[in-house]
Amino acid sequence: MPAINALWLQFNLPLRHGDIKYFREAVLACLPATAKKIASNEEAGENGKAKQLSRYPQIQFRSYRGRAAIFALQEGVAVMEKFIQQYAGAQSKKIFHWQHAPFPLRVLIKEKENNSAVRHFNSKLRNELLVYKLHTWLPFNRENYENWWKPNRNKPDTAKTKKLEELLVSHLCTLIHFTGGFIPKKKIKLSILDKDRLKKVFYKEEGQVAFDLRYTVNLELPQYIGLGNHSAFGFGWQTKEEQ
């Protein structure tokens, strides 16, 4: 399997989940056009409006423990390394602006492995199952929300859990495909251990069906990886549960 290069950054900027979109806009304003396309996952569409690219987001913005954070992978790693060098390092010469005022942005945590800021993972099948905690996961896009969830929301919980497991496997396959790999769905052994449906979760003023859950799978995955819908905006990030 090809390697997944990943970078996890936490900043000194206090940030609520509802303000992630503003943090994203502030970071994008600092980037040149080529890097902005990678970071935003958008390109110019008709009438100058931004058009969302149908690919896995390489830079994901978060509120983590009350502060701004970013998870980057693949091409997004180099973009974020350059950004923090220019705007958030001890020797940075450019000024980061937050809420129309200069802010002395600094990196509090930069995950390292083997003295490298970039972490390498191979999402390959394992014999043993690993446990992950998935936070504020949005499993449904508009199509499967209308065509499956709404008509079946009163079905037994076991049926709904099975559907969620199928969607989560699909989200994992999307990640693996994006990084140049391939694993047949039938070889991925995934089981949801427990789940909690969240209330009052909104994205772009629309209510969303969201879950916190724990699941097992026979895959090694990067820490803080985002899965599901709108993972670039702080939804669906996960951590490995320590045994």
C-alpha positions as CSV (number, residue, x, y, z in Angstrom):
1,M,0.0,0.0,0.0
2,P,1.2,3.5,-0.7
3,A,2.2,5.6,2.3
4,I,-0.1,8.3,3.8
5,N,1.9,11.4,4.8
6,A,0.2,13.2,7.6
7,L,0.8,16.3,9.8
8,W,-1.1,17.3,13.0
9,L,-0.9,20.9,14.2
10,Q,-2.4,22.7,17.2
11,F,-2.2,26.4,17.6
12,N,-2.5,29.0,20.3
13,L,-5.7,30.5,18.8
14,P,-8.8,29.9,21.0
15,L,-11.5,28.5,18.6
16,R,-15.1,27.3,19.0
17,H,-16.4,24.7,16.6
18,G,-18.8,27.2,15.1
19,D,-15.9,29.5,14.1
20,I,-13.9,26.8,12.2
21,K,-15.1,28.3,8.9
22,Y,-13.6,31.7,9.8
23,F,-10.3,30.1,10.8
24,R,-10.3,28.3,7.5
25,E,-11.0,31.6,5.6
26,A,-8.2,33.3,7.6
27,V,-5.7,30.6,6.6
28,L,-6.7,30.5,3.0
29,A,-6.2,34.3,2.8
30,C,-2.5,33.7,3.5
31,L,-1.9,31.1,0.7
32,P,-0.9,31.6,-2.9
33,A,-3.4,30.4,-5.6
34,T,-1.9,26.9,-6.1
35,A,-1.7,26.2,-2.4
36,K,-5.2,27.7,-1.8
37,K,-6.7,25.2,-4.3
38,I,-5.2,22.3,-2.4
39,A,-6.2,23.7,1.0
40,S,-9.8,24.7,0.0
41,N,-10.5,21.7,-2.2
42,E,-12.2,24.2,-4.5
43,E,-11.7,25.7,-8.0
44,A,-13.2,28.6,-9.8
45,G,-16.6,27.6,-11.3
46,E,-19.2,29.5,-13.4
47,N,-19.7,33.2,-12.7
48,G,-16.6,33.2,-10.5
49,K,-18.2,31.0,-7.8
50,A,-16.1,28.4,-6.0
51,K,-16.8,24.9,-7.2
52,Q,-16.2,22.0,-4.7
53,L,-13.8,19.3,-5.9
54,S,-15.1,15.8,-5.5
55,R,-12.0,14.4,-3.8
56,Y,-10.8,13.7,-0.2
57,P,-9.8,17.0,1.5
58,Q,-6.0,17.2,2.1
59,I,-6.3,20.0,4.7
60,Q,-8.9,19.6,7.5
61,F,-9.6,22.4,10.0
62,R,-10.6,21.6,13.6
63,S,-11.4,23.0,17.0
64,Y,-9.5,20.7,19.3
65,R,-9.7,21.2,23.1
66,G,-10.8,24.7,22.5
67,R,-8.0,25.7,20.2
68,A,-7.5,25.9,16.4
69,A,-6.0,22.8,14.8
70,I,-5.2,21.5,11.4
71,F,-4.8,17.9,10.0
72,A,-3.0,17.8,6.7
73,L,-2.0,14.9,4.5
74,Q,-0.3,14.2,1.1
75,E,0.2,17.5,-0.8
76,G,-1.5,19.4,2.1
77,V,1.5,18.6,4.4
78,A,3.9,20.8,2.3
79,V,1.3,23.6,2.1
80,M,1.0,23.7,5.9
81,E,4.7,23.4,6.5
82,K,5.2,26.5,4.3
83,F,2.3,28.3,6.0
84,I,3.6,27.8,9.6
85,Q,7.1,28.8,8.5
86,Q,5.8,32.1,7.1
87,Y,3.0,32.9,9.6
88,A,3.4,30.9,12.8
89,G,7.1,30.2,13.4
90,A,9.6,31.9,15.7
91,Q,11.2,33.5,12.6
92,S,8.0,34.2,10.7
93,K,7.9,37.6,9.0
94,K,4.3,37.6,7.8
95,I,1.3,38.6,9.9
96,F,-1.7,36.3,10.5
97,H,-4.9,38.2,10.8
98,W,-7.8,37.0,12.9
99,Q,-11.1,38.9,13.1
100,H,-9.7,41.8,11.2
101,A,-6.8,42.2,13.6
102,P,-3.2,40.9,13.7
103,F,-2.8,37.8,15.8
104,P,0.6,36.3,16.9
105,L,-0.2,32.8,15.7
106,R,2.1,30.1,17.1
107,V,2.2,26.3,16.9
108,L,1.7,24.6,20.3
109,I,2.0,21.0,19.1
110,K,3.5,19.6,15.9
111,E,3.3,15.9,15.8
112,K,6.6,14.2,15.1
113,E,7.8,10.7,14.5
114,N,11.5,9.8,14.1
115,N,12.4,13.5,14.4
116,S,10.3,14.2,11.3
117,A,7.2,16.5,11.2
118,V,5.7,14.2,8.6
119,R,4.2,10.9,9.7
120,H,4.0,7.9,7.3
121,F,1.3,5.3,7.4
122,N,0.4,2.3,5.3
123,S,-3.3,1.6,5.5
124,K,-3.0,-2.1,5.1
125,L,-5.1,-5.0,6.5
126,R,-4.1,-6.3,9.9
127,N,-4.8,-9.6,11.6
128,E,-5.9,-8.0,14.8
129,L,-8.7,-5.5,15.2
130,L,-8.0,-1.9,16.3
131,V,-10.4,0.4,18.1
132,Y,-11.1,3.9,17.0
133,K,-13.2,6.8,18.4
134,L,-15.0,8.8,15.7
135,H,-16.2,12.3,16.7
136,T,-19.2,14.2,15.2
137,W,-19.3,11.9,12.2
138,L,-21.7,12.9,9.4
139,P,-22.5,9.7,7.6
140,F,-25.2,10.8,5.2
141,N,-24.9,12.9,2.1
142,R,-28.1,14.5,0.8
143,E,-28.9,11.5,-1.4
144,N,-28.6,8.7,1.1
145,Y,-30.3,10.9,3.8
146,E,-33.3,11.3,1.6
147,N,-33.4,7.8,0.1
148,W,-32.4,5.7,3.1
149,W,-32.4,7.5,6.4
150,K,-35.7,9.3,6.2
151,P,-37.7,6.2,5.0
152,N,-35.9,3.9,7.4
153,R,-35.4,5.9,10.5
154,N,-38.0,3.9,12.5
155,K,-36.4,0.6,11.6
156,P,-34.8,-1.5,14.4
157,D,-31.5,-0.2,15.7
158,T,-29.6,-3.2,14.4
159,A,-30.7,-2.4,10.8
160,K,-29.6,1.2,11.2
161,T,-26.2,0.2,12.7
162,K,-25.6,-2.2,9.8
163,K,-26.2,0.7,7.3
164,L,-23.8,3.0,9.3
165,E,-21.2,0.3,9.1
166,E,-21.6,0.1,5.4
167,L,-21.2,3.8,5.0
168,L,-18.2,3.9,7.3
169,V,-16.5,1.2,5.2
170,S,-17.2,3.3,2.1
171,H,-15.6,6.4,3.7
172,L,-12.5,4.4,4.6
173,C,-12.3,3.1,1.0
174,T,-12.5,6.7,-0.2
175,L,-9.5,7.6,1.9
176,I,-7.5,4.6,0.8
177,H,-8.4,5.2,-2.9
178,F,-7.3,8.9,-2.6
179,T,-3.9,7.8,-1.3
180,G,-3.4,5.5,-4.2
181,G,-4.3,2.2,-2.6
182,F,-7.0,-0.4,-3.0
183,I,-8.6,-2.8,-0.6
184,P,-11.8,-4.7,-1.5
185,K,-14.7,-3.8,0.8
186,K,-15.4,-7.4,1.6
187,K,-11.9,-7.7,3.2
188,I,-12.5,-4.8,5.6
189,K,-13.8,-6.2,8.9
190,L,-15.6,-3.4,10.6
191,S,-18.0,-3.4,13.5
192,I,-19.5,-0.5,15.5
193,L,-19.2,-1.1,19.2
194,D,-21.4,1.7,20.5
195,K,-22.8,5.0,19.1
196,D,-24.4,8.1,20.4
197,R,-26.5,10.2,18.0
198,L,-25.8,13.9,18.6
199,K,-28.5,16.6,18.7
200,K,-28.4,20.1,17.3
201,V,-25.5,19.6,14.8
202,F,-25.6,22.2,12.0
203,Y,-23.6,22.8,8.8
204,K,-24.4,25.8,6.7
205,E,-27.5,26.4,8.8
206,E,-28.9,22.9,8.0
207,G,-29.5,20.3,10.6
208,Q,-27.3,17.2,10.2
209,V,-27.5,13.6,11.5
210,A,-24.3,13.1,13.4
211,F,-22.8,10.4,15.7
212,D,-20.0,9.9,18.1
213,L,-19.0,6.3,18.0
214,R,-16.5,3.6,18.7
215,Y,-15.7,0.9,16.2
216,T,-13.2,-1.8,15.4
217,V,-11.6,-2.4,12.1
218,N,-8.6,-4.5,10.7
219,L,-6.8,-1.3,9.5
220,E,-4.1,0.9,10.8
221,L,-5.2,4.5,10.2
222,P,-3.5,7.9,10.9
223,Q,-4.3,9.6,14.2
224,Y,-6.8,12.5,13.8
225,I,-7.8,11.5,10.2
226,G,-11.2,12.9,9.1
227,L,-13.9,10.6,7.7
228,G,-17.4,11.2,6.3
229,N,-19.1,14.4,5.0
230,H,-17.6,17.8,5.7
231,S,-14.4,16.5,7.3
232,A,-12.6,19.6,6.2
233,F,-14.8,21.6,8.6
234,G,-14.2,19.8,11.8
235,F,-16.6,16.9,11.5
236,G,-15.8,13.1,11.6
237,W,-12.3,13.2,13.1
238,Q,-11.0,10.1,14.9
239,T,-8.3,8.9,17.3
240,K,-7.1,5.4,18.1
241,E,-8.3,4.1,21.5
242,E,-5.3,3.0,23.6
243,Q,-5.5,-0.6,24.7
